[in-house]
Amino acid sequence: MVAALPLVIQGGMGIAVSNWRLARAVSSRGQLGIVSGTALDSVFVRRLQDGDPCGAVRRALAHFPNREDAAEILRRYFKPNGRAPGEPYALLPMYRQAVSAFRERVTIAANFVEVWLAKEGHQGRVGINLLTKVQMPTMASLYGAMLAGVDVVVMGAGIPREIPGALDALAVHAPATLKFDVDGQPADAPAVLTFDPRAHGFVHAPLRRPDFYAIVAAHTLAANLARKANGRVDGFIVEGPTAGGHNAPPRGALQLNASGEPVYGPRDVVDLAAMRALGLPFWLAGGEGTPEGLAAARREGAAGIQVGTAFAFSDESGFTPDIKRQVLTAVAAGTIAVRTDPRASPTGFPFKIIEMEGLAQQDDSRQRLCDLGYLRTAAARDDGRLDYRCSAAPVREFTNSGGVEAETAGRRCLCNGLMAAAGMAQPTETGLELPVVTSGDGVRALGAIARGRLSYTAADVLSYLGVGASTPA
């Protein structure tokens, strides 16, 4: 039986904003809830170090197919009483082209746990969102999510051409490979990332291949993926530049407005007639999270809309209660703004950041360090070995690995900033890491949902959109 297409896809917002609680709240009401897979292994071990106070992580981990690994993860990271005041979180080794089997299994377990919890207690469909740019944990993340029965994989922030084939391989526990983007790597000898499920002892677990939806900002990219991906593409999310988080760069030469933000023009408008001609379902995203946006999307032939910002500040999301309260207070007062910063993200993609008085956020005064490393990229050395670098890392560390100093200007440590925004700030010598709070332009319109309140639920969002009243049996 083919599942009915959702009218609403809840956006996959990381780090841990689109958590299992939010995804479950949306999926249990008949729409598509999405968990964020970004840095999920670090989120997982930090929840354990904070004592897993509601017991959810341990409850899901009790169903993890490899009992020995589950026990070892608890032995290493679970603190029954949580961390002592000021105690730093224990860190996982940063990803490289090849990591230990146990390091991969932590990633597998983390994604299993998040999807398992999102699917608990209902029959709705659950998806996971991963960033194409964050390559090294991708296959272990996908495999862990598939072990928990994930229904849909959503990927953007790059061109996920090889993901459909990887899903096909992983569904039968076969080795999977992805081309590894390495600066300076000879074109005739491309680097690869390899993942072999047989190394992890799960080959008897029944798996099914999830659907794959690619996030695109141009109909030409959608057409290219539909024709040239190495496996089946099941749909597209067409995301405009008003969406939160990372945005696709403008097509053509980069121009900035008087506020220093990228200028988007007619070339950045997606041809929806061309999308319809592909014959695959698509959803519109970026400023579409209103009843009028949903109706307009349906008139254009879309299956529905993806909604991020409205869910981001709901009770179930992973933003800290204080951030949600401050944002909704500013929304009610009309004093909130969103800036599209062309420099903040080390990926080079424009990145949305909330601007409002009283919200302490990371800025250039931060003492730079790189201890999570999810946005590091690889570069080939003359001796064939790889350097790993991030333009938000300490400047000398970046330049010593071949980076150009000018690339470091204005960069934010999104790994630590987004982790802090989800309530898992790392203590440092200079205090707690400060958050980076991202949102789509639609944050200004949240008053229609909040109606003067400083809290609302995912169910309120769906009610506002006019969908999601029924619970899947």
Secondary structure, DSSP 4 states (H G I P E B T S, - for coil): -PPPPPSEEE---TTTTS-HHHHHHHHTTTSBEEEE-TTHHHHHHHHHHTT-TTSHHHHHHTT-S-HHHHHHHHHHH--TT-PPTTPPPPPPPPP-SS--HHHHHHHHHHHHHHHHHHHTTS---EEEEEETT--TTHHHHHHHHHHTT--EEEEESS--TTHHHHHHHHTTT--EEEEE-EET--TTS-EEEEE-GGGGT-TTS---PPEEEEEESSHHHHHHHHHHSSS---EEEEE-TTSSSB-PPPSSS--B-TTSPBPP-GGGS--HHHHHHTTS-EEEESS--SHHHHHHHHHTT-SEEEE-HHHHTSTTSSS-HHHHHHHHHHHHHT--EEEEESSS-TTSS-EEEEE-TT-----TTS----SS-TT-EEEE-TTS-EEEE-TTS-HHHHHHTT--GGGGTT---HHHHHHHHTT-PPEETTEEPPP-----GGGGGTHHHHTT-S---HHHHHHHHT---S---
